[in-house]
């Protein structure tokens, strides 16, 4: 799968270092990642999650 085909998850900075968190619709929990947008390997606890096949892309959004 090419990167532009990976699902995109909205992510939020969770601290001043820029670490990111994204809500997983399959696990129903937050996945925590290092700083910076881009492709990530899924941390899904749901073995049926389609994210296991190739991960997803984090896109940083600002909270209102």
C-alpha positions as CSV (number, residue, x, y, z in Angstrom):
1,X,0.0,0.0,0.0
2,X,1.3,3.4,-0.9
3,X,1.4,6.2,1.8
4,X,-1.3,8.2,0.1
5,X,-3.6,5.2,0.5
6,X,-3.2,4.9,4.3
7,X,-6.1,6.2,6.4
8,X,-5.6,9.6,8.0
9,X,-6.2,10.1,11.7
10,X,-6.6,13.6,13.3
11,X,-4.0,13.9,16.0
12,X,-3.5,16.4,18.8
13,X,-0.4,17.6,20.6
14,X,-0.5,16.2,24.1
15,X,2.5,18.1,25.6
16,X,4.9,20.9,24.9
17,X,7.4,18.5,23.2
18,X,4.8,18.0,20.5
19,X,4.0,14.3,21.1
20,X,0.9,13.3,19.3
21,X,-2.2,11.4,20.3
22,X,-5.0,10.1,18.0
23,X,-8.3,8.5,18.8
24,X,-8.7,5.0,17.3
25,X,-12.2,4.1,16.2
26,X,-11.4,0.4,16.4
27,X,-9.8,0.1,19.8
28,X,-11.9,2.9,21.2
29,X,-8.8,4.4,22.9
30,X,-6.0,6.9,22.4
31,X,-2.9,5.9,20.5
32,X,0.2,7.9,21.6
33,X,3.0,8.7,19.2
34,X,6.2,10.7,19.0
35,X,6.2,14.3,17.6
36,X,5.6,15.0,14.0
37,X,3.0,14.2,11.4
38,X,3.3,11.3,9.1
39,X,3.0,7.5,8.8
40,X,2.8,5.4,11.9
41,X,2.5,1.8,12.8
42,X,-0.8,1.1,14.6
43,X,-0.8,0.4,18.3
44,X,-4.3,-1.2,18.1
45,X,-5.4,-3.6,20.7
46,X,-8.2,-4.8,18.5
47,X,-6.8,-7.6,16.3
48,X,-9.5,-7.0,13.7
49,X,-8.4,-3.4,13.2
50,X,-7.6,-2.7,9.5
51,X,-4.8,-0.4,10.8
52,X,-2.7,-3.6,11.5
53,X,-2.2,-4.0,7.8
54,X,-0.2,-0.9,7.2
55,X,-0.8,1.7,9.9
56,X,-2.1,5.2,9.3
57,X,-1.0,8.7,8.7
58,X,-1.2,11.3,11.6
59,X,-2.4,14.8,10.6
60,X,-2.0,17.3,13.4
61,X,-5.1,19.5,14.2
62,X,-5.4,22.3,16.6
63,X,-8.0,22.1,19.4
64,X,-10.5,25.0,19.3
